[in-house]
């Protein structure tokens, strides 16, 4: 069986790294895209120490040009993508009326527009593939102190549903995991549990939205 490729856009500690480890242990090669090359190299080394093939590709998700260049580099190395995970987010503290328009737009580029840019770039190399988008409970229950992120998560949720409608007929599965809690080690909302759920979504390819919530 040919090895599969997982591309993580917005790579970082926590959800991204745990998901990379989960898919890597299932035989995936991992491509990591993020802005900071020093952090990327650290994640790459940690994955390789566990026997996972991983490579870093610096790219700024807030810049369509930079993101496109990074994903083009991934394609040149691997030739294809089987799973895309978009996990980038701009977390800005502030009530709605304290936000400047420039800051809101800047955050939206990272929280939503970067996801669409990533999808459009990988789509030609994603035959019968999977697109996973990290969602959040703020999409359903906004919190004023994180107004910008709440708008972003609502946007990701809407984007996931519309992409699912468009792409499922073409054999591409799109799913978003709506995490209704704070990600923290040692809890139900641990990165490892979230990674396991992402892998389950990849395997089942059914629900466009999975609500991740402790009962």
TORLOLO-880757 format. One line per 10 residues: their letters; for each residue x, y, z of C-alpha. Coordinates in steps of 0.5 Angstrom, whole numbers. Each point is the difference from the previous one (the first is absolute). Layout:
// residues N
a> X:Y:Z  ...;
***
This chain:
// residues 215
xxxxxxxxxx> 0:0:0  3:7:-2  1:4:6  -5:6:1  2:7:2  -3:5:5  1:7:-1  -1:5:6  -1:7:-1  1:4:6;
xxxxxxxxxx> 4:-5:4  2:1:7  0:-4:7  -6:-3:2  -6:-2:-5  5:1:-6  6:-4:3  -5:-6:3  -4:0:-7  7:-1:-3;
xxxxxxxxxx> 2:-6:5  -6:-3:-1  0:0:-8  7:-1:0  -1:-7:4  -5:-2:-4  5:0:-6  -1:7:-3  6:5:-2  -1:7:3;
xxxxxxxxxx> 1:7:-3  0:6:5  -2:7:-2  1:6:5  3:7:0  6:-2:5  6:-4:-3  3:-1:7  -7:-3:3  -1:-4:-6;
xxxxxxxxxx> 7:-4:0  -1:-1:7  -7:-4:-1  4:-3:-6  5:-3:4  -5:-2:6  -4:-4:-6  6:-3:-3  2:-3:7  -6:-4:0;
xxxxxxxxxx> 1:-3:-6  -4:5:-4  2:3:-7  -1:7:0  2:6:-3  -1:8:1  -2:5:-5  0:7:3  -6:4:-3  -4:6:3;
xxxxxxxxxx> -8:-2:0  -2:8:0  4:0:-7  -3:-3:-6  6:0:-3  4:-2:5  -5:-6:2  0:-2:-8  8:0:0  0:-5:6;
xxxxxxxxxx> -5:-5:-3  3:0:-6  6:-2:3  -4:-5:4  -2:-3:-7  7:0:-3  2:-4:5  -6:-5:1  -3:1:-6  -7:-1:3;
xxxxxxxxxx> -4:1:6  -5:-5:3  -2:4:7  0:8:1  -1:2:7  -1:8:1  2:1:7  2:8:0  -4:5:4  1:7:2;
xxxxxxxxxx> -1:1:8  -2:7:1  -3:2:7  -5:6:-1  -7:1:0  -3:2:-7  0:8:1  7:0:2  2:-4:-6  3:4:-6;
xxxxxxxxxx> -2:-1:-7  7:-2:-2  1:-5:6  -7:-3:-2  2:-1:-7  7:-2:2  -3:-6:4  -5:-2:-5  6:-1:-5  3:-5:5;
xxxxxxxxxx> -6:-3:3  -4:-1:-6  3:3:-7  6:-4:1  -4:-7:0  -3:2:-6  6:1:-3  3:-6:2  -6:-4:-3  1:3:-6;
xxxxxxxxxx> 7:-1:-1  0:-8:2  -7:-2:-3  4:-2:-7  4:-4:4  -5:-3:5  -4:-6:-4  -5:-3:4  4:4:6  -2:3:7;
xxxxxxxxxx> -1:7:2  0:1:8  -1:7:3  1:1:7  -7:4:3  -2:2:6  -6:1:5  1:8:-1  -3:-2:-7  -7:-2:4;
xxxxxxxxxx> 1:4:6  4:7:-1  3:3:6  1:7:0  7:0:2  3:-4:-6  -5:3:-5  5:0:-6  1:-7:2  -7:-2:0;
xxxxxxxxxx> -1:3:-6  6:-4:-3  -3:-6:2  -7:1:-2  3:1:-7  4:-6:0  -7:-4:2  -3:3:-6  6:-1:-4  0:-7:2;
xxxxxxxxxx> -8:-1:-2  1:3:-7  6:-3:-2  -3:-7:2  -6:2:-4  4:1:-6  6:-5:1  -3:-6:2  -3:-2:-7  7:0:-2;
xxxxxxxxxx> 2:-5:5  3:5:5  -2:0:7  0:6:4  -1:0:7  1:5:6  1:-2:7  -4:5:5  4:0:6  -5:3:6;
xxxxxxxxxx> 5:0:5  7:3:2  6:-5:-3  4:-2:6  4:-6:2  -2:-5:4  -8:1:-1  -5:-2:-5  2:6:-4  7:-3:-1;
xxxxxxxxxx> 4:1:-6  1:-8:-1  -8:-1:1  -1:6:-6  5:-4:-4  -3:-6:1  -7:3:-2  3:3:-6  3:-7:-2  -7:-3:1;
xxxxxxxxxx> -3:5:-5  5:-1:-5  -2:-8:0  -7:1:0  -1:6:-4  -7:1:1  -2:6:5  1:7:-3  1:3:8  2:-4:6;
xxxxx> -2:3:6  6:-1:5  -4:0:7  1:-3:7  -7:-3:2;
***
